Amino acid sequence: MTPRLRAWVLGLAGGLVVGAGVFRYLQNNSVVLPATLLPIVEPNPRDLYQIVELQIAALRKDDYTTAYSFAATGIRQKFPREQFREMIRSSYPQLIGDTRVSFGETRFAASVKASALVFLESNERSTSMIYLFVKENGQWKIEGVQVIKTGSQEGLPLEPQT
């Protein structure tokens, strides 16, 4: 097995372990209403993938206004638009670079929380990320992004670290 393939496999395995922990956290901390009050309908994962693709496309065009529009209210309250721009540039430079984007597993909790495993690949390296989503006013918004470090078993925060 080549070193690159081994790193990718380890990253994927670590991501799945960490992802399972995130979903346990989301399910344990979500308000679950009786099915008669709130039917649970899982959206098409492609809806979440499209949000990620549109935000990354905006970031690559240096269009932070559009990229910011995909952020959840909690992120916009914590990071005004200009601080959002600086946070992306310093904490998530791989989102801006020339990388190939592919998607892994998605999970949903109580129709208001979701996450998707996202892989970014360039010639030099690959990065795995978990995108966390929240449904606001009937639309999915990005609530946080966490880079998965190979071998990391730490819990994931719900907001980007700065």
N, C-alpha and C positions, 0 to 999 in steps of 0.2 A: 504494500500500500504506500503510495507516495505521501510525502509529508503534507502536501496541500490537501489531499483527499482525507488523510487522517485528521487534520485540523478541522475540516468541514464536518466530518462524522462526529467528532467529539463536540463541536459546537452545536450541532443539531441535537445530539443526545442531551447535552447540558441544557439546551433551550427547552426541550420537551419536559425535563424534570422541573425546571424553574417555572415553565408555563403552567404545569399542573398545580404548583404551589400558588400561583397567582389566582387561578380559578377557584381553588379551595377558599382562598381569602375572600374573593368576590362573592362566592356563594354563601359563606358564613357571615358576611357583613351586609348582605342585601335584604331588603324587606320583601318577603314573599307573600303576595296576596293570594287568596283563594282563587282557583281557576275560574270560578263563576264571575269574579270581579275583573280579572285581568287575564285574558287568554295569552298564553305564551306562544308567540310565533317567532321563530328564528328567521332572520333575514337571510337573503342570499349572501354568502361570503364575498361574492364579487362586488357587492355594494361597498364593503369595507375596503377591499383592494383598490377600488376606483378612487376612494378618498385619499388613500396613501399615494397612489400614482399621481393624482392631480396636485397634491401638496408638493411632492418631490419635483414634479415638472415646474411648478411655480418657483420653488427654491432655486432650481438650476437656471431659471431665467432672471434671477435676482428680483423676483416679484414677491416681496415679503407681505404686501397687502393681501394678495390672494392666498398665499400660504397661511397667513394669520387667520383668514376666514374659516379655515378648517379646524381651528383650535377650539376646545371646549371653553365654556365660561370661566371655569376655575383657572385655566392656563392664562386666559386673557386678563383676569384680575391680578394674577401674580406677575405677569410679564406684559407691560405695555408694549405696543408694536415695535418700537425701536429696541427695547430690551429683548424682545422675542428674537429679533434679527441677530443680535449679538450672542444670545444663548445658543441659537442654532449654529452659528459660525464657530463658536468655541467648543460646544459640547457634542455637536453632531456633524462634523465636517464631511463625513462620508455620505450624507444626504445630498450634498451639493456636488460632489465629485461625479466623474463619469463612470458610473457603475451600473451593472445589470441588476434589475430588481426581480425577485421571484418570491412566491408566497408559500407558506406552509399552512399548518392547521389553524382553524379559527374555533373559538368557543364563545358561548353566550350564556348569560345568567339573568334570569328574570326579565328578559326583553329590554333591559335598560343598560346592561353592561356587556361588553364584548372585548375580545382581544384577537390579534392575528400575529402569527409568526412571519417575519419578513426577513429575507436574505438579500444582502447587497454584495455583489461580486465585482471585483476589478482584476486586472492582471496580477497585481501585487498581493491582494489579500481579499478575504471575505469577512463579512460582518453579519451577525444574526441579531435581530432586534425583536422585541415584543412591543407592539402598538396596543395601547389600551383605549377603548372607545366608550363613550357614554351617549345615550340618546337624549337630545335636548329639543323640545318642541317638534318631535317627530322626525328629527334628522340626527344621523350619527355624526359625532364630533370627536376629534382626537383629544383624549384626556391625558395622555402621557406616552412617552417612548423610553424604553430601557434597552441599552446595549447589553447583550448577553456575552459575558466573558467566559471563555472556555474553562470548564472546571469550576465555575462559580456556583455555589449553592446558597448564596445569600438571597433573602427575600427581595422582591422588587418593589420600589416605591411607585406610587401612582402618579407622580409628577416628575418631570425631568429634573435631574440634579444640576445645580449650577455652582 
